């Protein structure tokens, strides 16, 4: 079905064309017409399905149909659980609204509040916010939501998990009852059903094939490796230039820092994404990864949840995920839009039990692979020595570590700070 049969405004169709989308995704086909018709809607779909456009395109179509004089304060409020997701939604909305004259602002913690206060007071048309900071600012009488027409709760299940329900309730109390409410969640649980009763009026339910199973396009491999050889194995694998945009998952924040330092030491440009880093550092790490300024991004599960980055070539589960759902989320970052991606899991002898549970969960066995040319018998060396040793090996082979060709817009600078502390101890 072509986009133009969904009833979207011509200017928005133009922007969609500019984005290079040729046809709507299933969630878009199912959700756009009822939203344009004015229904509340609950969409059961994960990140990566095109859900942001599924709610943004029809809302923008409805705004485009309103006469300019009809403006009164903020008209659209999107609430999302993390700052990264808020920024991502903002980027999407700006792209789709590029031929409309609308104002868009974001509200989230960890950055200065003055620009956010100014935007709220100015009655910005579309506000995308994390619940905590928004409630804080509204509590100090910033912002006028009395004319709000559209409320979107994105990743509602995560917001419940993160304990945001009381804040969301307080925010919703400040918006008109006569509004259109759209909610998106990866799962339809009892708690989510309760939320729909609380916030929505006879919503349409649109459910897009739950991805309990990882995408078919992802090749999943397991590398069995003793714990102390994980750093060396990661470096060994990264010699393959095909691993040109790699998301590495670490269980712990300090582990993520250690991995990143070790890679930087070997001349591999690396960023980190975890909650100990400031908001600006997190945004920069993400942008550097997107632009190609860093080749590897090391992240923890919470920081990476919901992040949408095109073109990730490989996901490496450096630490085996704690929960089966995390595995599915992690590897969902690659193999998107039908590109072939690889998900690589390091499995230590201690992880074997969890690997079996995971295989039961996803309903299939994962292929075990041995890394060609990797010295599995290297005994008990500390990670630092392995990173150092590897560099010497690379130098002696004249490889110097593969570099990723710059993608358009890539800054090309050495990223991640390169503090070298890992090797200076
Ligand atoms: P989302 O599920 O909203 O995080 O979107 C996942 C990715 O799919 C984003 O990078 C969008 O730019 C992209 N996308 C959204 N709709 C389409 C479409 N109809 N065709 C191709 N890509 C799309």
Boltz pocket constraint, residues with backbone or C-beta under 6 A from the ligand:
constraints:
  - pocket:
      binder: B
      contacts: [[A, 20], [A, 21], [A, 22], [A, 23], [A, 24], [A, 25], [A, 28], [A, 46], [A, 47], [A, 48], [A, 49], [A, 50], [A, 51], [A, 52], [A, 53], [A, 306], [A, 308], [A, 310], [A, 337]]
      max_distance: 6.0
